[in-house]
Amino acid sequence: MPDGHARARLWEGLIPTDAPKDSEIDFEYLGSAYEMSGGHIRNAIIRAAYSAADAQRALGEAGLIEAADIEYRAMGKLVRATNEGDS
């Protein structure tokens, strides 16, 4: 299993350079927050890319986090709840 830094490089490196993406993606956060193999990271990126393309928007950090959460659940791992809706 790659360490957090290696996972961050995977998150960044597996997104095609010509893919439309936001400039504010924190790959270090993704690498440290999600203990996944390269294959699972790739699955999350593909899921996020399809979602972004369907919505006709650039690939962004929020979409990558959502896709990573879905991949984590598919791996049988717990996902932290967000504070959505809290004021």
Secondary structure, 3 states (H helix, E strand, C coil): CCCHHHHHHHHHHCCCCCCCECCCCCHHHHHHHCCCCHHHHHHHHHHHHHHHHHCCCCECHHHHHHHHHHHHHHCCCCCCCCCCCCC
